[in-house]
Amino acid sequence: MAESSGGSKKLLWVMIILVLLSSGGAAAAIYMVMNQNGDGNTAEAQVQQPERESPIFLDIEPFTVNLESDRSGSRLLYTGITLRVGNEESKEILDEHMPQVRSRLLMLLSGKQVSELTSPEGKRALSQEIITTLNEPLTENQAPLDLREVLFTEFIVQ
């Protein structure tokens, strides 16, 4: 009897050790699988959500322009414009040459008639014309500007 109780104790200890080892192995496997999935999800999230870029805006102070005369007589346009640019260099160039920028805008706008400016299509066309006008170099050896959008923040035709 003493031998059988010693043998059953050994068997019990071997079984306890095997259960502990298998539990430890299972826990390690689960940890490794969870850790790999966590890294994969993080990489996927980074691919799906690219780094958010803050827009760069340059405000041009509002100004008033005499429009071409029509049947109603002389007309005025009061407008505020904000330019969205693609990089800081473009913003700096435009800001440094603001008197030229404003002059070009005044020259462009003063040649417009009220009928060209009052419709949404007319404003979109004007926006493109402003981009084209301002993309012409302001100085020699100027890097190309990255003008993305013209935003009319104020626009009153009177």
Secondary structure, DSSP 8 states (H G I E B T S, - for coil): -HHHHHHHHHHHHHHHHHHHHHHHHHHHHHHHHHHHHHHHHHHHHHHHS------EEEEEEEEEEEEEEETTEEEEEEEEEEEEESSHHHHHHHHHTHHHHHHHHHHHHHT--HHHHSSHHHHHHHHHHHHHHHHS-SSTT-----EEEEEEEEEEE-
